[in-house]
Amino acid sequence: MPNEAVSHRKCPLKGDLCGATARSQDEASRAKGRRLTTTIAFLAETPGSASLKDQQTCLKANDIQVFAGRKTFSQLGDILARMDIRLTAGDRVKVHDLSCLSLTTPMLIRAVAKLLKAGVTLELCSPAIVIEPNGADRLHTMLDALDTHYRHIHGIKTHPKQMAQAGRKRLLDPNMLPEIRAKLHEPGATTTDVASSLGVARSTLFNYLERYDVDRRVNRQKKGVGSRSEDGCNEVKVTGPHADNTSS
């Protein structure tokens, strides 16, 4: 197997490699207003995959064969760029089957999603699956969803603070406390009326004041202390046959 990725198309004359000839033909066709679609066959052997010879059985005469060598499928764009080949919308990439791609599943999904986003079709020869780059293709939609999910999970791991769930938005901001106090001190104001003007339930307003209004908590604590007896003990009234045995 070649050590480096090589792109070629078999020529009818002497079986030479003619990637450059193919590009010249494509450029000539574009000059005439026509564009020939390009089909790239990505060929790579991995442990347990089909041999290169078996992978070539599903190819057509005009397919440009790329022997990956040590390159991965996610590097296909770089491989083609070195050979002055650029995939555009309407082109196609062929792979014998997924076992030929030595990528983790998340990275494979990202690589395929990138191809489809560029308008390039992916064909898996062995299972006879073709994924078209359009919104009507359910396989494309599923791959987009999986790619989005991977990005989300990856973001949680790499940026936990930024990706942390924000929770419910506060209905009342702490900075609103002076305004709310002023409303409550207006003549005839009730907590129900103030809560209604703020667009929240009365219980929400009570919880807000309990959390942020320190003076309110202090005043309530003072009232609680004043309800105690002078010696600091709670006044307890006990009735029943054992009342005489209960100490105050």
C-alpha positions as CSV (number, residue, x, y, z in Angstrom):
1,M,0.0,0.0,0.0
2,P,1.4,3.4,-0.9
3,N,2.9,5.4,2.1
4,E,1.4,8.6,0.9
5,A,-2.0,9.5,-0.3
6,V,-2.1,9.5,-4.1
7,S,-5.0,10.7,-6.3
8,H,-5.3,9.2,-9.7
9,R,-7.7,8.2,-12.5
10,K,-6.8,5.3,-14.8
11,C,-6.1,6.6,-18.3
12,P,-7.1,4.6,-21.4
13,L,-3.5,5.0,-22.7
14,K,-0.8,2.8,-21.1
15,G,-2.7,2.8,-17.8
16,D,-0.9,6.0,-16.6
17,L,-2.0,8.1,-13.7
18,C,-3.8,11.1,-15.0
19,G,-5.1,13.3,-12.1
20,A,-3.7,16.3,-13.9
21,T,-5.3,15.3,-17.2
22,A,-8.7,14.8,-15.4
23,R,-8.4,18.3,-13.9
24,S,-7.6,19.8,-17.4
25,Q,-10.7,18.1,-18.8
26,D,-12.8,19.5,-15.9
27,E,-11.4,23.0,-16.5
28,A,-12.2,22.7,-20.2
29,S,-15.7,21.6,-19.5
30,R,-16.2,24.6,-17.1
31,A,-15.0,26.9,-19.8
32,K,-17.7,25.6,-22.0
33,G,-20.3,26.2,-19.4
34,R,-20.5,22.7,-18.2
35,R,-19.2,21.2,-14.9
36,L,-18.3,17.6,-14.6
37,T,-19.0,16.2,-11.1
38,T,-16.0,14.7,-9.3
39,T,-16.1,11.4,-7.5
40,I,-13.4,10.7,-5.0
41,A,-12.8,7.1,-3.8
42,F,-11.2,7.1,-0.4
43,L,-9.2,3.9,-0.1
44,A,-7.7,2.8,3.2
45,E,-6.9,-0.4,5.0
46,T,-7.4,-0.8,8.7
47,P,-7.4,-3.9,10.9
48,G,-10.3,-6.0,9.9
49,S,-11.3,-3.9,6.8
50,A,-11.6,-5.0,3.2
51,S,-8.3,-5.1,1.2
52,L,-7.6,-2.3,-1.2
53,K,-8.3,-4.7,-4.1
54,D,-11.7,-5.5,-2.7
55,Q,-12.4,-1.8,-2.1
56,Q,-11.7,-1.1,-5.7
57,T,-14.4,-3.5,-7.0
58,C,-17.2,-0.9,-6.4
59,L,-15.4,1.9,-8.3
60,K,-16.1,3.2,-11.7
61,A,-13.6,4.1,-14.4
62,N,-13.8,7.9,-13.9
63,D,-13.5,7.7,-10.1
64,I,-10.4,9.5,-8.7
65,Q,-8.8,7.0,-6.3
66,V,-7.1,8.4,-3.1
67,F,-4.9,5.9,-1.3
68,A,-4.9,7.3,2.2
69,G,-1.9,5.5,3.6
70,R,-1.5,6.9,7.1
71,K,-3.9,9.8,6.5
72,T,-7.4,9.7,8.1
73,F,-10.7,10.5,6.5
74,S,-10.9,13.8,8.3
75,Q,-7.7,14.9,6.4
76,L,-9.3,14.3,3.0
77,G,-9.6,18.0,2.2
78,D,-5.9,18.5,2.9
79,I,-4.9,15.6,0.8
80,L,-6.9,16.9,-2.2
81,A,-5.7,20.4,-1.7
82,R,-2.1,19.2,-2.1
83,M,-3.2,17.8,-5.5
84,D,-5.0,20.9,-6.5
85,I,-8.4,19.2,-6.3
86,R,-11.2,21.0,-4.5
87,L,-14.6,19.4,-3.8
88,T,-17.6,21.5,-4.5
89,A,-21.4,21.1,-4.3
90,G,-22.6,18.2,-6.4
91,D,-19.4,16.1,-6.0
92,R,-19.3,12.7,-4.4
93,V,-17.0,10.8,-2.0
94,K,-17.0,7.0,-2.0
95,V,-15.9,4.8,0.9
96,H,-16.1,1.0,0.8
97,D,-17.5,0.8,4.3
98,L,-17.0,2.4,7.7
99,S,-14.5,-0.2,8.8
100,C,-12.0,1.5,6.4
101,L,-12.1,4.7,8.4
102,S,-9.9,4.8,11.4
103,L,-11.7,7.5,13.2
104,T,-13.6,7.6,16.5
105,T,-17.4,7.8,15.9
106,P,-17.7,11.4,17.0
107,M,-14.9,12.5,14.7
108,L,-16.3,10.5,11.9
109,I,-19.7,12.1,12.3
110,R,-18.1,15.6,12.3
111,A,-16.1,14.7,9.1
112,V,-19.2,13.5,7.3
113,A,-21.3,16.4,8.5
114,K,-18.6,18.8,7.1
115,L,-18.8,17.1,3.7
116,L,-22.5,17.3,3.6
117,K,-22.5,20.9,4.6
118,A,-20.3,21.6,1.6
119,G,-22.9,20.0,-0.7
120,V,-20.9,16.8,-1.2
121,T,-22.6,13.4,-1.3
122,L,-21.3,10.5,0.7
123,E,-21.6,6.9,-0.7
124,L,-20.9,3.8,1.3
125,C,-20.4,1.1,-1.3
126,S,-20.7,-2.1,0.8
127,P,-23.9,-1.4,2.6
128,A,-25.2,0.6,-0.5
129,I,-26.0,3.7,1.4
130,V,-26.0,7.2,-0.2
131,I,-26.3,10.3,2.0
132,E,-27.4,13.3,0.0
133,P,-26.5,16.8,1.2
134,N,-30.0,18.2,1.5
135,G,-32.5,18.8,4.3
136,A,-34.9,16.2,2.9
137,D,-32.4,13.3,3.5
138,R,-33.2,11.8,6.9
139,L,-29.7,10.4,7.2
140,H,-28.3,13.8,6.7
141,T,-30.7,15.2,9.3
142,M,-29.7,12.5,11.8
143,L,-25.9,13.2,11.2
144,D,-26.5,16.9,11.8
145,A,-28.3,16.1,15.0
146,L,-25.5,13.8,16.2
147,D,-22.8,16.3,15.3
148,T,-24.7,19.0,17.3
149,H,-25.0,16.7,20.2
150,Y,-21.2,15.9,20.1
151,R,-20.4,19.6,20.0
152,H,-22.7,20.2,23.0
153,I,-21.2,17.4,25.1
154,H,-17.7,18.4,24.1
155,G,-18.4,22.0,25.1
156,I,-19.7,20.9,28.5
157,K,-16.4,19.0,29.1
158,T,-14.1,21.8,27.9
159,H,-16.0,24.8,29.1
160,P,-18.0,23.7,32.1
161,K,-18.7,27.2,33.4
162,Q,-19.9,28.6,30.1
163,M,-22.0,25.6,29.3
164,A,-23.4,25.1,32.8
165,Q,-27.2,25.2,32.9
166,A,-28.2,28.7,33.8
167,G,-31.5,27.5,35.5
168,R,-34.6,29.6,35.5
169,K,-34.3,33.3,34.9
170,R,-34.8,35.4,38.0
171,L,-38.3,36.9,38.0
172,L,-37.1,39.7,40.3
173,D,-33.6,41.0,40.2
174,P,-31.8,41.8,43.5
175,N,-31.2,45.4,42.3
176,M,-34.9,46.0,42.3
177,L,-35.1,45.9,46.1
178,P,-35.2,49.7,46.6
179,E,-38.0,50.0,44.0
180,I,-40.0,47.2,45.6
181,R,-39.5,48.7,49.1
182,A,-40.8,52.1,47.8
183,K,-43.9,50.4,46.3
184,L,-44.7,48.6,49.5
185,H,-44.4,51.8,51.5
186,E,-46.9,53.7,49.3
187,P,-50.2,54.6,51.1
188,G,-52.7,51.7,50.9
189,A,-50.2,49.4,49.1
190,T,-50.6,45.6,49.7
191,T,-48.2,42.8,48.9
192,T,-50.8,41.4,46.5
193,D,-51.0,44.7,44.6
194,V,-47.2,45.1,44.4
195,A,-46.7,41.5,43.3
196,S,-49.4,42.0,40.6
197,S,-47.7,45.2,39.4
198,L,-44.4,43.3,39.1
199,G,-46.0,40.4,37.3
200,V,-45.2,37.8,39.9
201,A,-47.1,35.7,42.4
202,R,-47.4,37.0,46.0
203,S,-45.5,34.0,47.2
204,T,-42.6,34.9,44.8
205,L,-42.5,38.4,46.3
206,F,-42.5,37.1,49.9
207,N,-39.6,34.7,49.0
208,Y,-37.7,37.6,47.3
209,L,-38.1,39.8,50.4
210,E,-37.1,37.0,52.7
211,R,-33.9,36.4,50.7
212,Y,-32.8,40.0,49.9
213,D,-34.4,42.3,52.4
214,V,-32.1,42.0,55.4
215,D,-33.9,44.8,57.4
216,R,-37.1,42.9,57.1
217,R,-35.5,39.8,58.6
218,V,-33.9,41.8,61.4
219,N,-37.2,43.5,62.3
220,R,-39.0,40.2,62.4
221,Q,-36.3,38.7,64.6
222,K,-36.7,41.7,67.0
223,K,-40.4,41.1,67.2
224,G,-39.8,37.5,68.0
225,V,-37.5,38.5,70.9
226,G,-40.1,40.9,72.2
227,S,-42.7,38.1,72.5
228,R,-40.6,36.3,75.0
229,S,-40.9,36.8,78.8
230,E,-38.6,39.2,80.6
231,D,-36.4,36.3,81.8
232,G,-35.9,35.2,78.3
233,C,-38.0,32.0,78.6
234,N,-40.9,31.3,76.4
235,E,-44.2,31.5,78.2
236,V,-45.8,28.1,78.2
237,K,-49.2,27.3,79.4
238,V,-49.9,23.7,80.4
239,T,-53.2,22.3,81.3
240,G,-54.1,18.9,82.6
241,P,-53.3,16.7,85.6
242,H,-49.6,17.3,85.3
243,A,-49.7,21.1,85.1
244,D,-48.4,21.5,88.7
245,N,-45.2,19.5,87.8
246,T,-44.3,21.7,84.8
247,S,-41.7,24.2,85.4
248,S,-42.0,27.6,83.8
